């Protein structure tokens, strides 16, 4: 449909160019005769070339874009070439669901009809990102959370252990352990200290310790 509108528009431009050229010829006495023909060519040539290009483009057959999600990049490009389309990697994104080099997104989307020779942009997975668990022992809860966020990790469950030789809110243990390799976005659970005295005060105030 869009191609038809372009064709109609270019036909209109050509007709308008011809009319304008005829008007220009009528006033050629105001111009030197040697400038009339070049002016006509300059006016009509872009419209004529555009019409020829769009006429050729509109003659190309249409095909439906296949679903390439989950395919390796090389296989996706081959599948597109079989249909007369061209595949091109347009970037990488982190995606833990798909292995590195696998297509996770495509533009245009699957099912859309396009002209042959169209370039299909493919976004691939950069694979799973690995992080090393930092040592949180002896840190406060707020410090531990800051360190985890800097590594792309999350602070998870905070269990409480009532001890007398630590200030409240200090990390006593963690899971996973320091220096373990885990995926970015993994939750790290910790056990924090809470003195017996502070626990008793909270019970008196009716607070529930988690």
C-alpha atoms as one frame of an Amber mdcrd trajectory, in Angstrom:
protein
   0.000   0.000   0.000   2.812   2.401   0.866   4.523   1.712  -2.462   1.334
   2.667  -4.302   1.209   5.982  -2.479   4.832   6.644  -3.406   4.128   5.844
  -7.038   1.159   8.211  -7.113   3.235  10.881  -5.426   6.046  10.549  -7.970
   3.601  10.662 -10.870   2.229  13.872  -9.393   5.769  15.268  -9.086   6.541
  14.410 -12.706   3.342  16.051 -13.955   4.011  19.110 -11.820   7.567  19.238
 -13.155   6.331  19.122 -16.754   3.822  21.900 -16.104   6.463  23.988 -14.399
   8.870  23.368 -17.272   6.283  24.502 -19.821   5.676  27.639 -17.809   9.419
  28.195 -17.683   9.672  27.867 -21.447   6.996  30.535 -21.876   9.076  32.956
 -19.884  12.344  31.933 -21.532  12.690  35.457 -22.872  13.608  36.400 -19.322
  16.342  33.790 -19.299  19.151  32.978 -21.603  18.100  30.129 -23.913  21.037
  27.973 -22.908  19.735  27.738 -19.310  16.242  26.461 -20.111  17.086  22.820
 -20.948  19.465  22.295 -17.973  16.818  23.671 -15.616  14.216  21.263 -17.025
  16.610  18.312 -16.637  17.452  19.263 -13.050  13.752  19.454 -12.175  12.647
  16.210 -13.826  15.643  13.912 -13.295  15.204  13.242  -9.514  11.511  12.472
  -9.918  12.172  10.198 -12.896  14.945   8.281 -11.114  12.778   7.915  -8.010
   9.910   6.551 -10.058  12.183   4.013 -11.783  13.609   2.880  -8.427  10.229
   2.470  -6.750   8.808   0.702  -9.783  11.642  -1.819  -9.535  11.260  -2.139
  -5.758   7.508  -2.686  -5.987   8.086  -5.541  -8.437  10.030  -7.561  -5.844
   8.024 -10.421  -4.264   7.024 -10.374  -0.604   7.890 -13.049   1.948   6.958
 -13.568   5.590   9.791 -13.071   8.067  10.446 -16.399   9.846  10.742 -16.787
  13.602  14.482 -16.852  14.303  14.393 -16.597  18.083  16.478 -19.300  19.733
  18.527 -20.093  16.617  22.310 -19.656  16.419  23.234 -16.545  14.436  24.803
 -18.471  11.537  21.765 -20.736  11.160  19.397 -17.755  11.302  21.292 -15.989
   8.493  21.222 -19.129   6.324  17.484 -19.496   6.862  16.956 -15.884   5.780
  19.103 -16.320   2.673  16.966 -19.277   1.583  13.972 -16.901   1.568  15.858
 -14.190  -0.300  16.426 -12.044   2.787  19.623 -10.787   4.394  20.496 -11.190
   8.063  22.722  -8.845  10.013  23.755  -8.873  13.670  22.668  -5.565  15.191
  23.951  -5.975  18.745  24.189  -8.153  21.840  22.206  -8.210  25.080  22.577
 -10.170  28.296  20.050 -12.994  28.436  20.421 -15.890  30.859  17.778 -17.934
  29.015  19.765 -18.243  25.771  23.376 -19.238  25.198  25.927 -16.888  23.669
  25.418 -16.174  19.960  21.745 -17.185  19.969  19.127 -14.864  18.467  16.909
 -13.331  21.163  15.218 -10.584  19.123  14.655  -9.684  15.484  13.508  -6.649
  13.525  11.132  -6.774  11.672   9.224  -9.217  13.862   8.372 -12.769  12.825
   5.337 -13.071  10.561   5.636  -9.622   9.023   5.670  -9.540   5.211   8.615
  -7.736   3.637  10.204  -7.434   0.219  12.969  -9.842  -0.708  16.516  -8.535
  -0.202  15.327  -6.815   2.979  17.896  -6.736   5.792  16.655  -8.369   9.006
  18.382  -7.058  12.138  19.258  -9.757  14.666  19.989  -9.205  18.365  21.975
 -12.046  19.945  22.620 -13.152  23.501  25.959 -12.317  25.077  25.574 -15.399
  27.278  25.503 -15.713  31.034  27.618 -13.225  32.950  29.650 -14.618  35.835
  30.485 -12.785  39.053  32.654 -13.706  42.041  30.941 -13.591  45.429  32.546
 -10.877  47.565  33.487 -11.433  51.199  30.714  -9.893  53.306  31.845 -11.163
  56.713  32.216  -8.423  59.308  30.387  -5.833  57.214  27.171  -4.087  58.138
  24.022  -4.960  56.204  24.085  -1.676  54.275  27.758  -2.129  53.369  27.147
  -5.726  52.288  24.287  -4.669  50.026  26.406  -1.955  48.393  29.214  -4.430
  47.699  26.785  -6.956  46.196  25.102  -4.390  43.950  28.517  -3.311  42.644
  29.096  -6.935  41.553  25.646  -7.261  39.977  24.353  -9.453  42.820  21.363
  -9.142  45.154  21.042  -9.268  48.921  18.577 -11.997  49.834  17.332 -13.444
  53.119  18.715 -11.938  56.327  18.628 -14.409  59.210  19.367 -13.203  62.740
  21.744 -14.850  65.194  21.709 -13.508  68.754  25.301 -13.052  69.882  26.974
 -10.945  72.555  30.405 -10.275  71.026  29.184  -8.444  67.882  27.299  -5.251
  67.353  23.814  -5.719  65.873  23.551  -5.823  62.075  26.967  -7.360  61.307
  27.229 -10.161  58.735  28.292 -13.402  60.460  27.956 -15.836  57.558  26.870
 -15.894  53.929  25.639 -18.279  51.266  27.160 -18.650  48.664  30.620 -18.446
  50.206  33.217 -15.815  49.227  35.014 -16.223  45.866  32.459 -18.674  44.454
  31.512 -18.195  40.782  27.803 -17.447  40.289  25.614 -15.810  37.658  25.025
 -12.080  37.715  21.691 -11.369  39.410  22.011 -14.245  41.905  20.773 -13.714
  45.474  23.247 -13.946  48.367  21.724 -14.841  51.753  23.346 -13.684  54.980
  23.141 -14.223  58.724  23.491 -11.057  60.796  24.120 -10.426  64.460  21.623
  -9.183  67.006  22.690  -8.843  70.638  20.626 -10.542  73.329  20.011  -7.175
  74.931  18.734  -5.565  71.744  16.555  -8.595  71.028  14.957  -8.352  74.459
  14.231  -4.662  73.956  12.578  -5.340  70.605  10.400  -8.046  72.135   9.305
  -5.607  74.808   8.294  -3.146  72.085   6.366  -5.840  70.234   8.668  -6.056
  67.211   9.219  -9.301  65.332  12.867 -10.020  64.537  13.565 -11.486  61.135
